[in-house]
Amino acid sequence: MWLYLAALVGLYYLLRWYRERQVVSDLRDKYVFITGCDSGFGNLLARQLDLRGLRVLAACLTEKGAEQLRDQTSDRLETVILDVTKTESISAATEWVKERVGDRGGSSPTLG
């Protein structure tokens, strides 16, 4: 019984060590698009990823929210106004992202 428990604990720590060793390289070349960046989790995530060196494309509902976010972050973070309830706003934001990322980005269900 104790042998099984020790094996499981050992396996857990081995998997944990392996996951911690995985690192995304060249973060400065990576883009992340985040919606809901005026406040809350979206805002926090945008600021944290900017601190880690990623290029953040942050979608905010209001110009005031976008301005506050730009004031708190580096030049790597760019903002766009996006109302996800309006088709024309989504289309404009999609084009805005394509202009910035170009052929360096992958495809996704919403932007592909």
Rosetta constraint file for C-alpha pairs under 8 A:
AtomPair CA 1 CA 5 HARMONIC 6.44 0.50
AtomPair CA 2 CA 6 HARMONIC 6.05 0.50
AtomPair CA 3 CA 7 HARMONIC 6.10 0.50
AtomPair CA 4 CA 8 HARMONIC 6.18 0.50
AtomPair CA 5 CA 9 HARMONIC 6.21 0.50
AtomPair CA 6 CA 10 HARMONIC 6.03 0.50
AtomPair CA 7 CA 11 HARMONIC 6.05 0.50
AtomPair CA 8 CA 12 HARMONIC 6.10 0.50
AtomPair CA 9 CA 13 HARMONIC 6.36 0.50
AtomPair CA 10 CA 14 HARMONIC 6.14 0.50
AtomPair CA 11 CA 15 HARMONIC 6.14 0.50
AtomPair CA 12 CA 16 HARMONIC 6.14 0.50
AtomPair CA 13 CA 17 HARMONIC 6.02 0.50
AtomPair CA 14 CA 18 HARMONIC 6.21 0.50
AtomPair CA 15 CA 19 HARMONIC 6.21 0.50
AtomPair CA 16 CA 20 HARMONIC 6.28 0.50
AtomPair CA 17 CA 21 HARMONIC 6.37 0.50
AtomPair CA 18 CA 22 HARMONIC 6.80 0.50
AtomPair CA 26 CA 30 HARMONIC 7.06 0.50
AtomPair CA 27 CA 52 HARMONIC 7.86 0.50
AtomPair CA 27 CA 53 HARMONIC 6.00 0.50
AtomPair CA 27 CA 54 HARMONIC 5.27 0.50
AtomPair CA 27 CA 55 HARMONIC 7.94 0.50
AtomPair CA 28 CA 53 HARMONIC 5.55 0.50
AtomPair CA 28 CA 54 HARMONIC 5.18 0.50
AtomPair CA 28 CA 55 HARMONIC 6.39 0.50
AtomPair CA 29 CA 54 HARMONIC 7.20 0.50
AtomPair CA 29 CA 55 HARMONIC 7.20 0.50
AtomPair CA 30 CA 54 HARMONIC 5.80 0.50
AtomPair CA 30 CA 55 HARMONIC 6.05 0.50
AtomPair CA 31 CA 54 HARMONIC 6.27 0.50
AtomPair CA 31 CA 55 HARMONIC 4.80 0.50
AtomPair CA 31 CA 56 HARMONIC 5.82 0.50
AtomPair CA 31 CA 57 HARMONIC 7.06 0.50
AtomPair CA 31 CA 101 HARMONIC 7.37 0.50
AtomPair CA 31 CA 105 HARMONIC 7.35 0.50
AtomPair CA 32 CA 54 HARMONIC 7.21 0.50
AtomPair CA 32 CA 55 HARMONIC 6.37 0.50
AtomPair CA 32 CA 56 HARMONIC 5.02 0.50
AtomPair CA 32 CA 57 HARMONIC 5.97 0.50
AtomPair CA 33 CA 56 HARMONIC 6.13 0.50
AtomPair CA 33 CA 57 HARMONIC 4.68 0.50
AtomPair CA 33 CA 58 HARMONIC 5.91 0.50
AtomPair CA 33 CA 59 HARMONIC 7.49 0.50
AtomPair CA 34 CA 42 HARMONIC 6.50 0.50
AtomPair CA 34 CA 46 HARMONIC 6.98 0.50
AtomPair CA 34 CA 56 HARMONIC 7.46 0.50
AtomPair CA 34 CA 57 HARMONIC 6.36 0.50
AtomPair CA 34 CA 58 HARMONIC 5.07 0.50
AtomPair CA 34 CA 59 HARMONIC 6.02 0.50
AtomPair CA 35 CA 42 HARMONIC 6.37 0.50
AtomPair CA 35 CA 58 HARMONIC 6.14 0.50
AtomPair CA 35 CA 59 HARMONIC 4.62 0.50
AtomPair CA 35 CA 60 HARMONIC 6.53 0.50
AtomPair CA 35 CA 82 HARMONIC 7.84 0.50
AtomPair CA 36 CA 40 HARMONIC 7.81 0.50
AtomPair CA 36 CA 41 HARMONIC 7.89 0.50
AtomPair CA 36 CA 42 HARMONIC 5.12 0.50
AtomPair CA 36 CA 43 HARMONIC 7.06 0.50
AtomPair CA 36 CA 58 HARMONIC 7.85 0.50
AtomPair CA 36 CA 59 HARMONIC 6.09 0.50
AtomPair CA 36 CA 60 HARMONIC 5.55 0.50
AtomPair CA 36 CA 61 HARMONIC 6.93 0.50
AtomPair CA 37 CA 41 HARMONIC 7.54 0.50
AtomPair CA 37 CA 42 HARMONIC 4.36 0.50
AtomPair CA 37 CA 43 HARMONIC 4.13 0.50
AtomPair CA 37 CA 44 HARMONIC 7.78 0.50
AtomPair CA 37 CA 46 HARMONIC 6.91 0.50
AtomPair CA 37 CA 58 HARMONIC 6.00 0.50
AtomPair CA 37 CA 59 HARMONIC 5.81 0.50
AtomPair CA 37 CA 60 HARMONIC 5.02 0.50
AtomPair CA 37 CA 61 HARMONIC 7.81 0.50
AtomPair CA 37 CA 65 HARMONIC 7.42 0.50
AtomPair CA 37 CA 66 HARMONIC 7.55 0.50
AtomPair CA 37 CA 69 HARMONIC 7.72 0.50
AtomPair CA 38 CA 42 HARMONIC 7.26 0.50
AtomPair CA 38 CA 43 HARMONIC 5.82 0.50
AtomPair CA 38 CA 59 HARMONIC 7.95 0.50
AtomPair CA 38 CA 60 HARMONIC 5.12 0.50
AtomPair CA 38 CA 61 HARMONIC 6.57 0.50
AtomPair CA 38 CA 62 HARMONIC 7.12 0.50
AtomPair CA 38 CA 65 HARMONIC 4.41 0.50
AtomPair CA 38 CA 66 HARMONIC 6.33 0.50
AtomPair CA 38 CA 69 HARMONIC 7.22 0.50
AtomPair CA 39 CA 43 HARMONIC 4.84 0.50
AtomPair CA 39 CA 44 HARMONIC 7.44 0.50
AtomPair CA 39 CA 65 HARMONIC 7.33 0.50
AtomPair CA 40 CA 44 HARMONIC 6.33 0.50
AtomPair CA 41 CA 45 HARMONIC 5.94 0.50
AtomPair CA 42 CA 46 HARMONIC 6.08 0.50
AtomPair CA 43 CA 47 HARMONIC 6.29 0.50
AtomPair CA 43 CA 69 HARMONIC 7.31 0.50
AtomPair CA 44 CA 48 HARMONIC 6.13 0.50
AtomPair CA 45 CA 49 HARMONIC 6.04 0.50
AtomPair CA 46 CA 50 HARMONIC 6.09 0.50
AtomPair CA 46 CA 56 HARMONIC 6.41 0.50
AtomPair CA 46 CA 58 HARMONIC 6.72 0.50
AtomPair CA 46 CA 77 HARMONIC 7.93 0.50
AtomPair CA 47 CA 51 HARMONIC 6.24 0.50
AtomPair CA 47 CA 69 HARMONIC 7.84 0.50
AtomPair CA 47 CA 72 HARMONIC 7.60 0.50
AtomPair CA 47 CA 73 HARMONIC 6.36 0.50
AtomPair CA 48 CA 52 HARMONIC 6.43 0.50
AtomPair CA 49 CA 53 HARMONIC 6.49 0.50
AtomPair CA 49 CA 54 HARMONIC 5.66 0.50
AtomPair CA 49 CA 55 HARMONIC 7.87 0.50
AtomPair CA 49 CA 56 HARMONIC 7.05 0.50
AtomPair CA 50 CA 54 HARMONIC 5.35 0.50
AtomPair CA 50 CA 55 HARMONIC 6.52 0.50
AtomPair CA 50 CA 56 HARMONIC 6.23 0.50
AtomPair CA 50 CA 73 HARMONIC 6.79 0.50
AtomPair CA 50 CA 74 HARMONIC 6.92 0.50
AtomPair CA 50 CA 76 HARMONIC 6.83 0.50
AtomPair CA 50 CA 77 HARMONIC 6.43 0.50
AtomPair CA 51 CA 73 HARMONIC 7.79 0.50
AtomPair CA 51 CA 74 HARMONIC 7.98 0.50
AtomPair CA 53 CA 76 HARMONIC 7.73 0.50
AtomPair CA 54 CA 76 HARMONIC 7.24 0.50
AtomPair CA 55 CA 76 HARMONIC 5.02 0.50
AtomPair CA 55 CA 77 HARMONIC 5.80 0.50
AtomPair CA 56 CA 76 HARMONIC 6.44 0.50
AtomPair CA 56 CA 77 HARMONIC 4.62 0.50
AtomPair CA 56 CA 78 HARMONIC 6.32 0.50
AtomPair CA 57 CA 77 HARMONIC 5.97 0.50
AtomPair CA 57 CA 78 HARMONIC 5.09 0.50
AtomPair CA 57 CA 79 HARMONIC 5.82 0.50
AtomPair CA 57 CA 80 HARMONIC 7.50 0.50
AtomPair CA 57 CA 97 HARMONIC 7.43 0.50
AtomPair CA 58 CA 77 HARMONIC 7.02 0.50
AtomPair CA 58 CA 78 HARMONIC 6.06 0.50
AtomPair CA 58 CA 79 HARMONIC 4.68 0.50
AtomPair CA 58 CA 80 HARMONIC 6.31 0.50
AtomPair CA 59 CA 66 HARMONIC 7.75 0.50
AtomPair CA 59 CA 79 HARMONIC 5.67 0.50
AtomPair CA 59 CA 80 HARMONIC 4.91 0.50
AtomPair CA 59 CA 81 HARMONIC 5.66 0.50
AtomPair CA 59 CA 82 HARMONIC 5.59 0.50
AtomPair CA 60 CA 65 HARMONIC 6.24 0.50
AtomPair CA 60 CA 66 HARMONIC 5.60 0.50
AtomPair CA 60 CA 79 HARMONIC 6.90 0.50
AtomPair CA 60 CA 80 HARMONIC 6.20 0.50
AtomPair CA 60 CA 81 HARMONIC 5.02 0.50
AtomPair CA 60 CA 82 HARMONIC 5.71 0.50
AtomPair CA 60 CA 83 HARMONIC 7.85 0.50
AtomPair CA 61 CA 65 HARMONIC 7.18 0.50
AtomPair CA 61 CA 66 HARMONIC 7.86 0.50
AtomPair CA 61 CA 81 HARMONIC 5.49 0.50
AtomPair CA 61 CA 82 HARMONIC 5.26 0.50
AtomPair CA 61 CA 83 HARMONIC 5.60 0.50
AtomPair CA 62 CA 66 HARMONIC 6.38 0.50
AtomPair CA 62 CA 81 HARMONIC 6.30 0.50
AtomPair CA 62 CA 82 HARMONIC 7.97 0.50
AtomPair CA 63 CA 67 HARMONIC 6.03 0.50
AtomPair CA 63 CA 81 HARMONIC 6.70 0.50
AtomPair CA 64 CA 68 HARMONIC 6.23 0.50
AtomPair CA 65 CA 69 HARMONIC 6.22 0.50
AtomPair CA 66 CA 70 HARMONIC 6.18 0.50
AtomPair CA 66 CA 79 HARMONIC 5.96 0.50
AtomPair CA 66 CA 80 HARMONIC 7.34 0.50
AtomPair CA 66 CA 81 HARMONIC 7.45 0.50
AtomPair CA 67 CA 71 HARMONIC 6.20 0.50
AtomPair CA 68 CA 72 HARMONIC 6.52 0.50
AtomPair CA 69 CA 73 HARMONIC 6.41 0.50
AtomPair CA 70 CA 74 HARMONIC 7.27 0.50
AtomPair CA 70 CA 75 HARMONIC 7.91 0.50
AtomPair CA 70 CA 77 HARMONIC 7.01 0.50
AtomPair CA 70 CA 78 HARMONIC 7.27 0.50
AtomPair CA 70 CA 79 HARMONIC 7.39 0.50
AtomPair CA 73 CA 77 HARMONIC 6.59 0.50
AtomPair CA 80 CA 93 HARMONIC 6.75 0.50
AtomPair CA 80 CA 96 HARMONIC 7.75 0.50
AtomPair CA 81 CA 89 HARMONIC 7.88 0.50
AtomPair CA 81 CA 93 HARMONIC 7.46 0.50
AtomPair CA 82 CA 89 HARMONIC 5.63 0.50
AtomPair CA 82 CA 90 HARMONIC 6.49 0.50
AtomPair CA 82 CA 93 HARMONIC 6.43 0.50
AtomPair CA 83 CA 89 HARMONIC 5.80 0.50
AtomPair CA 83 CA 90 HARMONIC 6.98 0.50
AtomPair CA 84 CA 89 HARMONIC 6.95 0.50
AtomPair CA 84 CA 90 HARMONIC 6.11 0.50
AtomPair CA 86 CA 90 HARMONIC 6.44 0.50
AtomPair CA 87 CA 91 HARMONIC 6.20 0.50
AtomPair CA 88 CA 92 HARMONIC 6.13 0.50
AtomPair CA 89 CA 93 HARMONIC 6.16 0.50
AtomPair CA 90 CA 94 HARMONIC 6.09 0.50
AtomPair CA 91 CA 95 HARMONIC 6.34 0.50
AtomPair CA 92 CA 96 HARMONIC 6.17 0.50
AtomPair CA 93 CA 97 HARMONIC 6.18 0.50
AtomPair CA 94 CA 98 HARMONIC 6.26 0.50
AtomPair CA 94 CA 111 HARMONIC 6.22 0.50
AtomPair CA 95 CA 99 HARMONIC 6.16 0.50
AtomPair CA 96 CA 100 HARMONIC 6.54 0.50
AtomPair CA 97 CA 101 HARMONIC 6.03 0.50
AtomPair CA 98 CA 102 HARMONIC 5.23 0.50
AtomPair CA 101 CA 105 HARMONIC 5.59 0.50
AtomPair CA 106 CA 112 HARMONIC 7.74 0.50
AtomPair CA 107 CA 111 HARMONIC 6.38 0.50
AtomPair CA 107 CA 112 HARMONIC 4.34 0.50
AtomPair CA 108 CA 112 HARMONIC 4.79 0.50
